[in-house]
Amino acid sequence: MNWWDLVGWAGSAVLVWSLLQSRILRLRALNLVGCVVLIGYNAALEVWPMVGLNIVLAVINIWYLRGMLATRHDEQTYQVVEVGVGDQFLAHTLRIHAPDIARFNPDFDWDPAASDRSAFLVVTADEVVGVVLSHAEARGVAQIDLDYVTPKFRDFTPGEFVYRRSRLFTERGFHRVVSPPGMIAPYYHRLGFRPQGDSYVLDLPASPATDSA
């Protein structure tokens, strides 16, 4: 086996590895890399049918990557749906993702019977991509109990659509949002939150009702 054969095997390995990814963005990106390597490999060997196949696959990957990156911050693509804290579909979502939730939020504990709690689902079309749960603390502070993204969409930040629409909190009298303490791999610094202790804090604009008062 010469070094050129190693290039071909490496491209094939990347292609197979991409198919094992649960994150859709990473899957497409790795698949594109594998296709590009195999295009070069097969072109050098003049295996033109395989060159054509990988060119087509590369174009498909580029098309989907372009669409995903262009809409990752699009409010028309991702919507926030408020649900009751005792909603059965919410309970089902939390139940099936419980092991994964525990990985990133080891201190998560949710009691839907407790007072002053809110629940939001972030969806794209009919698919749930994220869950944000919160409860009221003293002095107008909303404490986030859970900010969870499903594995498929973990390269995105769907929770931002909850925080971007600050009226979801300001209309309830909140002026500050605090992230879950001890959350693993938080992304809040990209959304305007500032670090405070082991959490992140977002100061909300005043609501119209507060301004008029």
Residue pairs with C-beta under 8 A, 6 or more apart in sequence:
4 41
4 44
4 45
7 37
7 40
7 41
8 38
8 41
8 42
10 37
11 34
11 35
11 37
11 38
11 41
12 34
12 38
13 34
14 30
14 33
14 34
14 37
15 30
15 31
15 34
15 35
15 38
17 30
17 34
18 26
18 27
18 28
18 29
18 30
18 31
18 33
18 34
19 27
19 31
21 27
21 30
22 151
22 152
22 154
23 151
23 152
23 153
23 154
23 155
24 68
24 152
24 153
24 155
25 65
25 68
25 69
25 155
25 156
26 155
28 61
28 64
28 65
28 68
29 61
29 65
31 57
31 61
32 58
32 61
32 62
32 65
35 54
35 55
35 57
35 58
35 61
36 54
36 58
38 50
38 54
39 51
39 54
39 55
39 58
42 48
42 50
42 51
42 54
43 51
68 156
71 77
72 156
72 157
73 160
75 161
75 164
77 124
78 122
78 123
78 124
78 129
78 158
78 161
79 122
79 123
79 124
79 161
80 120
80 121
80 122
80 161
80 162
80 165
80 168
81 120
81 121
81 122
81 123
82 118
82 119
82 120
82 168
83 89
83 90
83 119
83 120
83 121
84 90
84 119
85 112
85 117
85 118
85 119
85 133
86 112
86 113
87 119
89 121
90 119
90 121
90 131
91 112
93 121
93 128
93 131
94 101
94 110
94 131
97 131
97 148
97 150
100 148
100 151
101 108
101 146
101 148
102 108
103 184
104 148
104 183
104 184
104 185
105 146
105 147
105 148
105 180
105 182
105 183
105 184
106 182
106 184
107 180
107 181
107 182
108 145
108 146
108 180
109 145
110 133
110 145
110 146
111 117
114 135
116 135
116 136
117 133
117 134
117 135
117 136
117 145
118 133
118 134
118 135
118 142
118 168
118 172
119 131
119 132
119 133
120 131
120 132
120 133
120 162
120 168
121 128
121 130
121 131
122 128
122 129
122 130
122 131
122 132
122 158
122 159
122 161
122 162
123 129
124 153
124 158
128 150
129 149
129 150
129 152
129 153
129 156
129 158
130 147
130 148
130 149
130 150
130 153
130 158
130 159
131 146
131 147
131 148
132 144
132 146
132 147
132 148
132 159
132 162
133 144
133 145
133 146
134 142
134 143
134 144
134 145
134 177
135 142
135 143
135 145
136 142
136 143
136 172
136 174
137 143
137 178
140 173
140 174
140 175
140 176
141 174
141 175
141 176
141 177
141 178
142 169
142 172
142 174
142 176
142 177
142 178
143 178
144 177
144 178
144 179
144 180
145 180
146 180
147 159
147 179
147 180
147 183
149 156
149 157
149 158
149 159
157 187
157 190
157 191
159 187
159 191
160 190
160 191
162 168
163 177
163 191
163 192
163 202
164 191
166 204
166 205
167 207
169 177
169 204
170 204
170 205
170 206
170 207
170 210
171 207
171 209
173 207
174 204
175 203
175 204
175 206
175 210
176 201
176 202
176 203
176 204
177 193
177 201
177 202
177 204
178 196
178 199
178 200
178 201
178 202
179 186
179 188
179 193
179 199
179 200
179 201
180 199
181 197
181 198
181 199
182 198
186 200
188 200
188 202
189 195
189 200
191 202
192 202
193 200
193 201
193 202
194 200
194 201
194 202
194 203
195 201
